[in-house]
Amino acid sequence: MADAVEMPRVKLGSQGLEVSKLGFGSMGLTGVYNAPVSEEEGIAIIKEAFSKGVTFFDTSDIYGMDHGNEYLVGKMRELKKLVEGGKIKYIGLSEAHPETIRRAHAVHPITAVQQEYSLWTRDIEDDIIPVCRELGIGIVPYSPVGRGLFAGKAVLESLPANSFLTTHPRFIGENFEKNKSIYFRMEGIAKKHGCSPAQLAISWVLHQGNDIVPLPGTTKIKNLHDNIGSVRVKLTEEEVKELSR
């Protein structure tokens, strides 16, 4: 699937924000998963993504590790002032509990909520997604490729020795064996569509609704192109159900 892909644009949330249908998660560029890339390489990847129509980039020097919800209402009031003063346009949350989303949204409309979501991480279907849809909030899934599982390297070869995923519970023992079975189930459908399991994994997330904009990340131009190619993988309702079971 190497031909040029026209990147669709969608409304994220109900506050007027328009973004590319696929975003770019930049955390991996810093070496969180494996070795970091050079500044030049990182900039080149981001520029390439932009040239291919990606306009939604997720960046952060750090996400709050402690006391994240302790002063929520006060923080939201300050952010509201920034919106009203024209300093920022939209407000989003990351890793938020449903009640936290409601409390924040009551102070000022939330545009988007970022949570992990993929074929192997689906707990947000029970509470986060329903709340976001009730309130008109966009959903921004990170790790749509299952922290790289559906890229296949960990299944078919092995993880790099310097990857923190070597100690991740989902890549160890019985859990890993179960997760590998998901990957092998995907292979047949991926072959049918002439795409990779990673592209299929992203496509599955995209098929969960027009209010969902996933954030796959990568440190390689080739993988970036593959990720972008996932927007044209069209699944039938039966295939979505098969992957979801």
Secondary structure, DSSP 8 states (H G I E B T S, - for coil): --S-----EEEETTTTEEEESS-EE-GGGGTSSSS---HHHHHHHHHHHHHTT---EE--S----S-TTTTHHHHHHHHHHHHHTTS-S--EEES--HHHHHHHHHHS---EEEEE-BTTB-GGGTTHHHHHHHHT-EEEEE-TTTTTGGGSHHHHS---TT-GGGG-GGGSHHHHHHHHHHHHHHHHHHHHHT--HHHHHHHHHHTT-TTB--B---S-HHHHHHHHHGGG----HHHHHHHH-
